[in-house]
Amino acid sequence: MSEIFPSLVEKKKYSPELQTCIQNTVNNLLSKATSVHQPGILLGKIQSGKTNAFIGVIGLAFDKGYDFVIILTKGTKALARQTYERIVNDFSDFVDDAVQIFDIMYLPNNLTGYERRQKLIFIAKKEKNNLLRIFKALEETYPDLKTKKILIIDDEADFASIGFQANKDEGLELKKIASLIDSLRD
């Protein structure tokens, strides 16, 4: 398989500054342990090119040994579809031969061993049923995927990604979506 990142640099016309940001991000992910309590975070202002950056991070992460990416999007069908279509377009040179891309809602139950050995991208809305489908895929349908080097990208990190809510019996408790995301990261 040819390297993905150089192809993305050419296709998307990444600036030298963005290339450096992407390389630094992946190098940090590879050199520093991440956990539920210390995730790797790439932040940016609205309309600053974060999506372009994380697409480059995916490509370089694949080139450097990551096998599987889960992209969490805001909880609307339209945004999940838009993210899916953008990822398919950006990785079109590699789809079928090296990369498989799935909306978690349409993940088939019969991926072959060959397909599971390719680089995988799952896209899911930050919504309870979508997140539970990821767990089902990892626990029941394709447990071999849990052994892969996984990168989780929370596109549009917001109030659903982390937070607490008041519970009259137990005080503060982690919100359901935030709790599921933490369980996934763990």
C-alpha positions in Angstrom: 0.0 0.0 0.0 1.3 3.4 -0.9 1.5 6.0 1.9 -1.8 7.8 2.5 -0.5 11.1 4.0 1.6 12.3 1.0 -1.4 11.6 -1.2 -3.6 13.8 1.1 -1.0 16.5 1.2 -1.1 16.7 -2.6 -4.9 16.3 -3.0 -5.9 18.8 -0.3 -3.0 21.2 -0.9 -1.9 21.2 2.8 0.2 24.2 3.7 3.6 23.6 5.3 2.2 24.9 8.6 -0.7 22.4 8.5 1.6 19.6 7.6 3.8 20.4 10.6 0.8 20.5 12.9 -0.4 17.1 11.6 3.1 15.6 12.0 3.5 17.0 15.5 0.1 15.7 16.5 0.7 12.2 15.3 4.2 12.1 16.8 2.8 13.2 20.1 0.1 10.5 19.9 2.8 7.9 19.3 5.2 9.1 21.9 2.9 9.9 24.8 0.5 7.6 26.5 -3.2 8.6 26.3 -6.0 7.5 28.5 -9.5 8.3 29.5 -8.1 10.8 31.9 -5.4 12.2 29.5 -6.7 12.1 25.9 -4.8 13.6 23.0 -6.6 16.8 22.0 -6.3 18.9 18.9 -8.2 22.2 19.4 -9.0 25.0 16.9 -11.4 27.9 16.4 -14.6 27.6 14.5 -13.9 27.4 10.7 -10.1 27.2 11.4 -9.6 23.9 9.4 -9.9 21.4 12.2 -11.6 18.8 9.9 -8.8 19.2 7.3 -6.3 18.7 10.1 -7.9 15.6 11.5 -8.2 14.1 8.0 -4.5 14.6 7.7 -3.9 13.1 11.2 -5.9 10.0 10.1 -3.8 9.6 7.0 -0.5 10.0 8.8 -1.7 7.9 11.7 -2.5 5.1 9.3 0.9 5.4 7.7 2.5 5.2 11.1 0.8 2.1 12.4 -2.7 2.9 13.4 -5.3 0.5 12.1 -8.7 1.8 13.0 -10.3 5.2 13.4 -13.6 6.0 15.0 -14.9 9.5 14.2 -17.7 10.8 16.5 -19.8 13.6 15.0 -22.5 15.8 16.3 -25.8 14.1 16.8 -27.7 14.9 13.5 -28.1 12.6 10.5 -27.2 15.5 8.2 -23.8 16.1 9.9 -23.0 12.4 10.1 -23.8 12.0 6.4 -21.7 15.1 5.5 -18.8 13.7 7.5 -19.2 10.3 5.9 -19.2 11.7 2.4 -16.3 14.0 3.1 -14.2 11.1 4.5 -15.1 8.9 1.5 -14.1 11.6 -0.9 -10.9 12.5 0.9 -9.8 8.8 1.1 -11.2 7.8 -2.3 -7.8 6.9 -3.7 -7.5 4.2 -1.0 -11.1 3.0 -0.5 -11.6 -0.7 -1.2 -7.8 -1.5 -1.7 -6.5 -0.2 1.6 -9.2 1.6 3.6 -12.8 0.7 4.5 -15.2 3.4 5.6 -18.5 2.8 7.4 -21.3 4.8 8.9 -21.9 2.7 12.1 -25.6 2.6 11.3 -24.9 0.6 8.1 -22.0 -1.5 9.3 -22.4 -5.0 7.7 -22.3 -8.0 10.0 -20.2 -10.0 7.5 -16.9 -8.1 7.0 -14.3 -10.5 5.7 -10.9 -11.1 7.4 -9.4 -9.3 4.4 -11.6 -6.2 5.0 -10.9 -6.2 8.7 -7.1 -6.3 8.1 -7.4 -3.1 6.0 -7.4 0.4 7.6 -10.9 1.0 9.0 -12.9 4.2 9.6 -16.2 4.0 11.5 -18.3 7.2 11.7 -20.9 7.6 14.4 -23.2 10.3 15.7 -22.7 11.1 19.3 -26.0 9.5 20.2 -26.7 6.6 22.5 -27.8 4.1 19.9 -24.9 4.9 17.6 -22.4 4.5 20.4 -24.0 1.3 21.5 -23.6 0.0 17.9 -19.8 0.6 18.2 -19.7 -1.4 21.4 -21.7 -4.2 19.8 -19.3 -4.2 16.8 -16.3 -4.4 19.1 -17.7 -6.8 21.7 -19.8 -9.2 19.6 -19.5 -8.9 15.9 -15.8 -8.1 15.4 -14.0 -8.6 18.7 -10.7 -8.8 16.8 -10.9 -5.1 16.2 -10.3 -4.4 19.8 -6.7 -5.6 19.4 -6.0 -3.0 16.7 -4.3 0.4 17.3 -7.3 2.7 17.5 -7.6 6.5 17.2 -10.8 8.1 18.3 -11.6 11.5 16.9 -14.4 13.6 18.5 -15.3 16.0 15.7 -17.2 19.0 17.0 -16.4 18.2 20.7 -19.1 19.9 22.7 -21.4 19.6 25.6 -22.3 16.0 24.7 -18.6 14.9 24.9 -18.0 15.7 28.5 -20.2 16.9 31.2 -22.2 16.2 34.4 -25.7 16.6 35.3 -27.4 16.9 38.7 -29.0 13.7 40.1 -31.2 14.3 43.1 -30.1 11.0 44.7 -26.4 10.8 43.9 -25.4 14.4 43.3 -23.5 14.9 40.1 -23.3 12.1 37.5 -21.6 11.9 34.2 -24.0 12.5 31.3 -25.0 9.4 29.3 -23.2 10.3 26.0 -20.1 11.5 27.9 -20.1 8.3 29.9 -20.4 6.1 26.7 -17.6 8.1 25.1 -15.4 7.5 28.2 -16.2 3.8 28.1 -15.3 3.7 24.4 -12.0 5.4 25.1 -11.3 3.1 28.0 
